[in-house]
Amino acid sequence: MLVQTPATLEYRHQRLLISVQFLDGLLEQFPDDDELLRESATANFRLGNVCRRQAKWKQAMTAWETALARFRDLGQRYPDDTSLRFDVFHSLLGLDRVDREQMMVPEMEEGRMSEAFEIMQQLIADRPDNPDYRDAWICIQNLVYPRRYPSDFPELPGLFESTYRDAVRLKSQFPEPCLHWRHAGGSAHRLATLHLELGNLDQAEMWQKTASKELREFLTRPD
């Protein structure tokens, strides 16, 4: 695995910039080439990832906004291609991540996260056994619920318990420990913290024990 040093990140940044500029030039000549449009969207998405790691926030936002617009365009042309909806989802999350790392809460944030949440709801309905979709569904629940509801919202523990059950179902799809197992411990720990805040000490202790067990199992993975 390539170590992500500042030098290697800058090398990747420069190579991706060249790719993006090259693909943009081709798109000007062949604007109706859908494969070219997808390559351009993917290159911009990768550029956004590298720029975020370099704390080049403005460039990251621009790259992810371009990727999002192009994935949306392709999604409208191919509405049955679930992978394009998944690409839109990840582009929305990329933009949100830049905002969070800059400690910004723009007006668009709620709209972006609501859209990402709705995309994953539909993808899970269409492909309930897809582990990558299940993984992303758990991630978006953990991002959206704390923003949407205060900690004393009566239904919040039930929502997070549902997320934990989703994590356990995802874990059950893989007999050997892997990265998909990480959510079970995280979800249980979130429930322990929530119950502690609410003063439900017995529930907090129970969920913390569950979290410890799940995390120990996850940490046995070979990767």
C-alpha positions in Angstrom: 0.0 0.0 0.0 1.3 3.5 -1.0 2.1 5.6 2.1 0.1 8.9 1.9 3.0 11.3 2.5 2.6 15.0 1.5 4.9 14.3 -1.5 2.9 11.3 -2.7 -0.4 13.2 -2.2 1.0 16.1 -4.3 2.1 13.7 -7.0 -1.3 12.2 -7.1 -2.9 15.7 -7.1 -0.8 16.8 -10.1 -1.5 13.6 -12.0 -5.2 13.9 -11.4 -5.2 17.5 -12.5 -3.7 16.5 -15.8 -6.3 13.8 -16.2 -9.2 16.1 -15.4 -7.9 18.8 -17.8 -7.4 16.2 -20.5 -10.8 14.7 -20.1 -12.4 18.2 -20.0 -10.8 18.9 -23.4 -12.2 15.7 -24.8 -15.6 16.4 -23.5 -15.6 19.8 -25.3 -15.1 17.8 -28.5 -17.4 14.9 -27.7 -20.1 16.3 -25.3 -22.5 13.3 -26.0 -19.9 10.6 -25.1 -21.4 9.1 -21.9 -18.4 6.9 -21.2 -16.1 9.9 -21.4 -18.5 11.8 -19.1 -18.3 9.0 -16.5 -14.5 8.9 -16.7 -14.4 12.7 -16.1 -16.8 12.5 -13.2 -14.7 9.7 -11.6 -11.5 11.7 -12.1 -13.0 14.7 -10.5 -14.2 12.6 -7.6 -10.7 11.2 -7.0 -9.3 14.7 -7.3 -11.7 15.8 -4.6 -10.5 13.0 -2.3 -6.8 14.0 -2.7 -7.5 17.7 -2.3 -9.4 17.1 0.9 -6.5 15.1 2.3 -4.2 18.1 1.5 -6.7 20.5 3.1 -7.2 22.2 -0.2 -10.8 22.8 0.7 -11.9 25.1 -2.2 -10.4 22.7 -4.8 -12.0 19.7 -3.1 -15.4 21.4 -3.2 -15.0 22.4 -6.9 -13.9 18.8 -7.9 -16.7 17.1 -5.9 -19.4 19.6 -7.2 -18.2 18.8 -10.8 -18.3 15.1 -10.1 -21.8 15.4 -8.5 -23.2 17.4 -11.5 -21.8 14.8 -14.0 -23.0 11.8 -12.1 -26.4 13.4 -11.8 -26.5 14.0 -15.5 -25.6 10.4 -16.2 -28.1 9.2 -13.6 -30.9 11.0 -15.5 -29.8 9.3 -18.7 -29.6 5.8 -17.1 -32.1 5.8 -14.3 -31.8 2.0 -13.8 -28.1 2.1 -13.2 -27.9 1.9 -9.4 -24.1 2.4 -9.4 -24.6 6.0 -10.7 -27.0 6.7 -7.8 -24.3 5.3 -5.5 -21.8 7.7 -7.1 -24.1 10.6 -6.5 -24.4 9.5 -2.9 -20.6 9.4 -2.4 -20.2 12.8 -4.0 -22.8 14.3 -1.6 -20.9 12.7 1.3 -17.6 14.2 0.0 -19.0 17.7 0.0 -20.5 17.2 3.5 -17.1 15.9 4.8 -15.3 19.0 3.6 -17.9 21.2 5.4 -17.6 19.2 8.6 -13.8 19.3 8.5 -13.9 23.1 8.2 -16.5 23.1 11.0 -19.0 24.7 8.6 -22.8 24.2 8.7 -24.0 25.7 5.4 -27.7 26.0 4.5 -27.3 23.3 1.8 -26.0 20.7 4.3 -29.4 19.5 5.4 -30.6 19.2 1.8 -27.5 17.3 0.8 -27.8 14.9 3.6 -31.5 14.4 3.1 -30.9 13.6 -0.5 -28.1 11.1 0.4 -30.4 9.5 3.0 -33.2 9.1 0.4 -30.8 7.7 -2.2 -29.6 5.0 0.2 -33.1 4.2 1.3 -34.0 3.5 -2.3 -30.8 1.5 -3.1 -31.4 -0.7 -0.1 -35.0 -1.3 -1.2 -33.7 -2.2 -4.7 -30.6 -4.2 -3.7 -31.2 -5.3 -0.1 -28.3 -7.9 -0.1 -25.6 -5.6 -1.6 -23.1 -5.3 1.3 -21.6 -2.0 0.0 -25.1 -0.4 0.0 -25.8 -1.8 3.4 -22.5 -0.4 4.7 -23.3 3.0 3.3 -26.9 2.9 4.7 -25.5 2.4 8.2 -23.0 5.3 7.6 -25.7 7.8 6.5 -28.0 6.9 9.4 -25.1 7.6 11.8 -24.5 10.9 10.1 -28.1 12.1 9.8 -29.9 11.0 13.0 -27.7 13.1 15.4 -28.2 16.2 13.2 -31.9 15.7 12.7 -32.9 14.8 16.3 -31.9 16.2 19.7 -30.4 13.6 22.2 -33.6 13.7 24.2 -35.8 12.8 21.2 -37.9 9.9 22.5 -37.5 7.8 19.4 -33.7 8.3 19.0 -32.6 5.2 20.9 -35.0 3.1 18.8 -33.5 4.5 15.6 -30.0 3.7 16.7 -31.0 0.3 17.8 -32.4 -0.3 14.3 -29.0 0.9 12.9 -27.2 -1.6 15.2 -29.4 -4.4 13.9 -28.5 -3.4 10.4 -24.9 -3.5 11.3 -25.3 -7.0 12.8 -27.1 -8.2 9.7 -24.2 -6.8 7.5 -21.7 -8.5 9.8 -23.5 -11.8 9.4 -23.0 -11.7 5.6 -19.2 -12.2 6.2 -18.0 -15.3 8.1 -14.5 -13.8 8.7 -13.8 -10.4 10.3 -13.5 -7.6 7.7 -14.1 -3.9 7.5 -17.8 -4.4 7.2 -17.7 -5.6 10.8 -16.7 -2.2 12.1 -20.2 -0.8 12.4 -21.5 -3.2 15.0 -19.2 -2.0 17.7 -19.5 1.7 16.7 -23.3 1.5 16.7 -23.4 -0.2 20.1 -21.0 2.4 21.5 -23.2 5.2 20.2 -26.1 3.7 22.0 -24.1 3.4 25.2 -23.2 7.1 25.0 -26.8 8.1 24.2 -28.2 6.2 27.2 -25.5 7.6 29.5 -26.5 11.1 28.4 -30.2 10.3 29.1 -29.3 8.9 32.5 -30.3 5.3 31.6 -27.3 3.7 33.4 -28.3 0.1 33.1 -28.9 0.5 29.3 -25.6 2.4 29.0 -23.7 -0.4 30.7 -25.4 -3.1 28.7 -24.6 -1.4 25.4 -21.0 -0.6 26.4 -20.4 -4.3 27.1 -21.9 -5.1 23.7 -19.7 -2.5 22.1 -16.6 -3.9 23.7 -17.4 -7.4 22.5 -18.1 -6.3 19.0 -14.9 -4.2 18.8 -12.8 -7.1 20.1 -14.2 -9.3 17.3 -13.6 -6.6 14.7 -10.0 -6.1 15.8 -9.2 -9.8 15.1 -9.5 -9.2 11.4 -6.4 -10.1 9.3 -6.5 -6.8 7.3 
